[in-house]
Amino acid sequence: MGLSIDEYRKVPKTILRDQLWYQYEAIGVGIITFSAIILGYPALLIFGGGVLIDGFRHAKKGENLKQQYKKGVRVSSRNM
């Protein structure tokens, strides 16, 4: 966004979050519309499937970290 740390601290967090959310939302809607119009319906399934698989992978990683933590292994945030 091009803000220095001091400038970033002065801006209310909700405004920054809203701005980022609208940007992501617009990009997401654009990608979905583009894939539906240009590439056809299967592209939506492929993109959606990729997002789902990625989500499952992250969830599995988190589950593994929880199991390690229960066993007493020290878990750092870098592993997440």
Backbone hydrogen bonds, N-H to C=O, Kabsch-Sander energy under -0.5 kcal/mol:
donor,donor_aa,acceptor,acceptor_aa,energy
8,Y,4,S,-2.7
9,R,5,I,-2.0
10,K,6,D,-1.2
11,V,7,E,-1.2
15,I,12,P,-0.7
16,L,12,P,-1.4
17,R,13,K,-2.7
18,D,14,T,-2.7
19,Q,15,I,-2.6
20,L,16,L,-2.6
21,W,17,R,-2.8
22,Y,18,D,-2.6
23,Q,19,Q,-2.1
24,Y,20,L,-2.8
25,E,21,W,-2.9
26,A,22,Y,-2.5
27,I,23,Q,-2.5
28,G,24,Y,-2.9
29,V,25,E,-2.8
30,G,26,A,-2.4
31,I,27,I,-2.5
32,I,28,G,-2.5
33,T,29,V,-2.7
34,F,30,G,-2.7
35,S,31,I,-2.9
36,A,32,I,-2.3
37,I,33,T,-2.6
38,I,34,F,-2.9
39,L,34,F,-0.7
39,L,35,S,-0.6
40,G,35,S,-0.8
43,A,40,G,-0.9
44,L,40,G,-0.7
44,L,41,Y,-1.0
45,L,41,Y,-1.3
46,I,42,P,-2.5
47,F,43,A,-3.0
48,G,44,L,-2.9
49,G,45,L,-2.9
50,G,46,I,-2.4
51,V,47,F,-2.1
52,L,48,G,-2.4
53,I,49,G,-2.8
54,D,50,G,-2.3
55,G,51,V,-2.3
56,F,52,L,-2.6
57,R,53,I,-2.4
58,H,54,D,-2.2
59,A,55,G,-2.3
60,K,56,F,-2.5
61,K,57,R,-2.2
62,G,58,H,-2.4
63,E,59,A,-2.1
64,N,60,K,-2.4
65,L,61,K,-2.2
66,K,62,G,-2.1
67,Q,63,E,-2.3
68,Q,64,N,-2.4
69,Y,65,L,-2.4
70,K,66,K,-2.2
71,K,67,Q,-1.7
72,G,68,Q,-0.7
72,G,69,Y,-0.9
73,V,68,Q,-2.3
76,S,74,R,-0.5
79,N,76,S,-1.2
80,M,77,S,-1.0
